[in-house]
Amino acid sequence: MSTPTLKWAQRVDKVFVTFEVLSAKDVNVVMSDGLLSVDATAGSTSYKLENMTLFKEITSEESKWFVNDRAIIISLKKKDSEWWDGLTKDKQYKRFIKTDFSKWCEEDDPEYTGDLPDPSGGMGGMGGMGGMGGMGGMGGMDMSQLMSGMGGMGGMGGMGDFDDDDDEEDADLGDLDAPDAPPPLEEGQGDAPPMSDAALNTKDMEEVD
């Protein structure tokens, strides 16, 4: 017979006990007003917790337990909604008991009593801002006046001020990036040859409606 390792945590009205036994079979849990007993087997090993005295009394009729592939999980209903300083008064079992940090909370934690804050409560200060679903503080603002007021901002209307600056910067950058260019042509150089009279004969041109 082996004593299983167990973890525990509590809430204002319950105590959670988890027996770490993999693939437990033939499980038997007995809960009385102040005692807890567990029998189970896993493979060739038998586990037994016999009449462990709980720290305070429980209501056995409202206590529950179930088994999964990893553990035996018990929910003990406290008889009185008081803080337990430990799971048991039996010193012989204390070396098998660990705190279940995945469920643990302190007595002054909201989770302990179940009085969790409303997740939307922290947004209450935005309730008066009517433009965003009840942000009433902006309700008296005329959007046409707002937009006309923004029209006088040179950088916002057609963004003309910014375009001029960008053109100047692009011109400067273009001089830096361009390869060495040949000297500019003198007047008359590079002009296309004059068109002949035949090319200018209007009879050969199609009329366009």
PETAQUI-V537382 format. One record per pair of residues at least 4 apart in sequence whose C-alpha atoms are under 8 Angstrom apart, sorted by the first residue. I is the first residue (numbers start at 1). J is the second residue. D is the distance in Angstrom with one decimal. If there is no record, write none. Layout:
i=I j=J d=D
i=I j=J d=D
This chain:
i=1 j=45 d=7.2
i=1 j=46 d=5.2
i=1 j=47 d=5.5
i=1 j=48 d=6.3
i=2 j=45 d=7.5
i=2 j=46 d=6.2
i=2 j=47 d=4.7
i=2 j=48 d=6.1
i=3 j=47 d=5.5
i=3 j=48 d=5.5
i=3 j=49 d=6.0
i=3 j=96 d=7.5
i=4 j=19 d=6.3
i=4 j=20 d=6.6
i=4 j=21 d=6.9
i=4 j=47 d=6.1
i=4 j=48 d=7.2
i=4 j=49 d=7.5
i=4 j=96 d=7.0
i=5 j=19 d=6.0
i=5 j=20 d=5.8
i=5 j=96 d=4.9
i=5 j=97 d=6.2
i=5 j=98 d=7.7
i=6 j=17 d=6.7
i=6 j=18 d=5.4
i=6 j=19 d=4.4
i=6 j=20 d=5.9
i=6 j=96 d=6.3
i=6 j=97 d=5.1
i=6 j=98 d=6.3
i=7 j=17 d=5.7
i=7 j=18 d=5.1
i=7 j=19 d=6.7
i=7 j=20 d=7.9
i=7 j=97 d=5.7
i=7 j=98 d=4.7
i=7 j=99 d=5.3
i=7 j=100 d=5.0
i=8 j=15 d=7.1
i=8 j=16 d=5.4
i=8 j=17 d=4.5
i=8 j=18 d=6.3
i=8 j=87 d=7.1
i=8 j=97 d=7.4
i=8 j=98 d=6.6
i=8 j=99 d=5.3
i=8 j=100 d=5.0
i=8 j=104 d=7.9
i=9 j=15 d=5.9
i=9 j=16 d=5.2
i=9 j=17 d=6.9
i=9 j=99 d=6.4
i=9 j=100 d=5.6
i=9 j=101 d=7.6
i=9 j=103 d=5.9
i=9 j=104 d=5.0
i=9 j=105 d=7.6
i=10 j=14 d=5.7
i=10 j=15 d=4.2
i=10 j=16 d=5.8
i=10 j=84 d=7.8
i=10 j=103 d=7.7
i=10 j=104 d=6.7
i=10 j=105 d=7.5
i=10 j=112 d=7.5
i=11 j=15 d=6.3
i=11 j=105 d=7.7
i=11 j=111 d=7.8
i=11 j=112 d=4.8
i=11 j=113 d=6.4
i=12 j=81 d=5.5
i=12 j=82 d=6.6
i=12 j=83 d=7.0
i=12 j=107 d=7.9
i=12 j=112 d=5.7
i=12 j=113 d=5.3
i=13 j=77 d=6.2
i=13 j=78 d=5.3
i=13 j=79 d=7.9
i=13 j=80 d=7.4
i=13 j=81 d=5.2
i=13 j=82 d=7.7
i=14 j=75 d=6.5
i=14 j=76 d=5.5
i=14 j=77 d=4.7
i=14 j=78 d=5.3
i=15 j=75 d=5.8
i=15 j=76 d=5.0
i=15 j=77 d=6.6
i=15 j=78 d=7.0
i=16 j=73 d=7.4
i=16 j=74 d=5.8
i=16 j=75 d=4.8
i=16 j=76 d=6.3
i=17 j=73 d=5.9
i=17 j=74 d=5.0
i=17 j=75 d=6.4
i=17 j=76 d=7.7
i=18 j=71 d=6.4
i=18 j=72 d=5.7
i=18 j=73 d=4.5
i=18 j=74 d=6.3
i=19 j=71 d=5.4
i=19 j=72 d=5.0
i=19 j=73 d=6.4
i=20 j=70 d=6.6
i=20 j=71 d=4.7
i=20 j=72 d=6.8
i=21 j=42 d=7.0
i=21 j=70 d=6.0
i=21 j=71 d=4.9
i=21 j=72 d=6.7
i=22 j=42 d=6.6
i=22 j=69 d=5.8
i=22 j=70 d=4.4
i=22 j=71 d=5.8
i=23 j=42 d=5.9
i=23 j=43 d=8.0
i=23 j=68 d=7.3
i=23 j=69 d=4.7
i=23 j=70 d=6.0
i=23 j=71 d=7.4
i=24 j=40 d=6.1
i=24 j=41 d=5.6
i=24 j=42 d=4.8
i=24 j=67 d=7.5
i=24 j=68 d=7.9
i=24 j=69 d=7.0
i=24 j=70 d=7.8
i=24 j=71 d=7.1
i=24 j=72 d=7.5
i=25 j=40 d=5.8
i=25 j=41 d=5.2
i=25 j=42 d=6.1
i=26 j=39 d=7.5
i=26 j=40 d=5.4
i=26 j=41 d=6.1
i=27 j=38 d=7.3
i=27 j=39 d=5.6
i=27 j=40 d=4.4
i=27 j=41 d=7.1
i=28 j=38 d=5.7
i=28 j=39 d=5.1
i=28 j=40 d=6.5
i=29 j=36 d=7.6
i=29 j=37 d=5.8
i=29 j=38 d=4.6
i=29 j=39 d=6.6
i=29 j=65 d=7.7
i=30 j=36 d=5.9
i=30 j=37 d=5.1
i=30 j=38 d=6.4
i=31 j=35 d=6.0
i=31 j=36 d=4.9
i=31 j=37 d=6.6
i=31 j=60 d=5.6
i=31 j=63 d=7.7
i=32 j=36 d=6.5
i=32 j=58 d=7.4
i=32 j=59 d=7.6
i=32 j=60 d=5.5
i=33 j=57 d=5.2
i=33 j=58 d=4.9
i=33 j=59 d=5.8
i=33 j=60 d=5.9
i=34 j=53 d=5.9
i=34 j=54 d=5.4
i=34 j=55 d=7.7
i=34 j=56 d=6.4
i=34 j=57 d=4.5
i=34 j=58 d=6.1
i=35 j=51 d=5.3
i=35 j=52 d=5.4
i=35 j=53 d=4.7
i=35 j=54 d=5.6
i=36 j=49 d=7.7
i=36 j=50 d=7.0
i=36 j=51 d=5.2
i=36 j=52 d=5.1
i=36 j=53 d=6.7
i=36 j=54 d=7.0
i=37 j=48 d=7.6
i=37 j=49 d=5.2
i=37 j=50 d=4.6
i=37 j=51 d=4.9
i=37 j=52 d=6.4
i=38 j=47 d=7.8
i=38 j=48 d=5.7
i=38 j=49 d=4.9
i=38 j=50 d=6.5
i=39 j=46 d=7.6
i=39 j=47 d=5.7
i=39 j=48 d=4.6
i=39 j=49 d=6.5
i=40 j=46 d=6.0
i=40 j=47 d=5.2
i=40 j=48 d=6.6
i=41 j=45 d=5.7
i=41 j=46 d=4.4
i=41 j=47 d=5.8
i=42 j=46 d=6.5
i=42 j=47 d=7.9
i=52 j=88 d=6.9
i=52 j=90 d=6.8
i=52 j=93 d=7.7
i=53 j=88 d=5.6
i=53 j=89 d=5.9
i=53 j=90 d=6.1
i=54 j=87 d=5.8
i=54 j=88 d=4.3
i=54 j=89 d=6.2
i=54 j=90 d=8.0
i=55 j=84 d=6.5
i=55 j=85 d=7.5
i=55 j=86 d=6.1
i=55 j=87 d=5.3
i=55 j=88 d=4.5
i=55 j=89 d=5.4
i=56 j=78 d=7.7
i=56 j=79 d=7.9
i=56 j=84 d=7.2
i=57 j=78 d=6.6
i=57 j=79 d=5.7
i=57 j=80 d=7.7
i=58 j=63 d=7.9
i=58 j=76 d=6.5
i=58 j=77 d=5.5
i=58 j=78 d=4.5
i=58 j=79 d=4.5
i=58 j=80 d=7.7
i=59 j=63 d=6.5
i=59 j=76 d=7.5
i=59 j=77 d=5.4
i=59 j=78 d=6.1
i=59 j=79 d=5.2
i=60 j=76 d=7.3
i=60 j=77 d=7.0
i=62 j=76 d=7.6
i=62 j=77 d=5.9
i=63 j=74 d=7.6
i=63 j=75 d=5.6
i=63 j=76 d=4.6
i=63 j=77 d=5.0
i=64 j=74 d=5.9
i=64 j=75 d=5.2
i=64 j=76 d=6.6
i=65 j=72 d=7.3
i=65 j=73 d=5.5
i=65 j=74 d=4.2
i=65 j=75 d=6.0
i=66 j=72 d=6.1
i=66 j=73 d=5.5
i=66 j=74 d=6.6
i=67 j=71 d=6.1
i=67 j=72 d=4.6
i=67 j=73 d=6.1
i=68 j=72 d=6.6
i=78 j=82 d=7.9
i=83 j=107 d=7.1
i=88 j=93 d=7.7
i=88 j=94 d=7.4
i=90 j=94 d=7.0
i=91 j=95 d=7.9
i=93 j=97 d=6.8
i=99 j=104 d=7.3
i=100 j=104 d=5.8
i=101 j=105 d=7.9
i=105 j=109 d=6.2
i=105 j=111 d=6.9
i=105 j=112 d=6.1
i=106 j=112 d=6.6
i=107 j=112 d=6.0
i=107 j=113 d=8.0
i=108 j=112 d=7.1
i=109 j=113 d=7.4
i=110 j=114 d=6.0
i=110 j=115 d=5.2
i=110 j=116 d=5.4
i=110 j=117 d=7.8
i=111 j=115 d=6.3
i=111 j=116 d=5.9
i=117 j=121 d=7.2
i=118 j=122 d=7.8
i=120 j=124 d=7.3
i=123 j=127 d=7.2
i=126 j=134 d=8.0
i=126 j=135 d=6.3
i=127 j=134 d=5.6
i=127 j=135 d=5.4
i=127 j=136 d=7.1
i=128 j=134 d=6.0
i=128 j=135 d=4.3
i=128 j=136 d=4.1
i=128 j=137 d=5.0
i=128 j=138 d=7.9
i=129 j=133 d=7.5
i=129 j=134 d=5.6
i=129 j=135 d=1.9
i=129 j=136 d=4.2
i=129 j=137 d=4.5
i=129 j=138 d=5.7
i=129 j=139 d=7.5
i=130 j=134 d=3.7
i=130 j=135 d=2.3
i=130 j=136 d=3.4
i=130 j=137 d=6.0
i=130 j=138 d=5.7
i=130 j=139 d=5.6
i=131 j=135 d=4.8
i=131 j=136 d=6.8
i=131 j=138 d=6.1
i=131 j=139 d=6.7
i=135 j=139 d=7.2
i=141 j=145 d=8.0
i=141 j=146 d=7.6
i=142 j=146 d=6.3
i=143 j=147 d=6.1
i=144 j=148 d=6.1
i=145 j=149 d=6.0
i=146 j=150 d=6.4
i=147 j=151 d=6.3
i=148 j=152 d=7.2
i=149 j=153 d=7.7
i=150 j=156 d=6.9
i=150 j=157 d=7.5
i=151 j=156 d=6.7
i=151 j=157 d=5.2
i=152 j=156 d=7.9
i=152 j=157 d=7.2
i=153 j=157 d=6.4
i=154 j=158 d=7.3
i=154 j=159 d=6.4
i=154 j=160 d=6.8
i=154 j=161 d=6.5
i=155 j=159 d=4.4
i=155 j=160 d=6.4
i=155 j=161 d=5.8
i=155 j=162 d=6.4
i=159 j=163 d=6.3
i=160 j=164 d=6.4
i=161 j=165 d=6.6
i=162 j=166 d=6.1
i=163 j=167 d=6.1
i=164 j=168 d=6.3
i=165 j=169 d=6.2
i=166 j=170 d=6.0
i=167 j=171 d=6.1
i=168 j=172 d=6.3
i=169 j=173 d=6.1
i=170 j=174 d=5.9
i=171 j=175 d=6.5
i=172 j=176 d=6.7
i=173 j=177 d=6.2
i=174 j=178 d=5.9
i=185 j=189 d=5.9
i=185 j=190 d=7.1
i=195 j=199 d=6.2
i=195 j=200 d=7.2
i=196 j=200 d=6.6
i=197 j=201 d=6.3
i=201 j=205 d=7.4
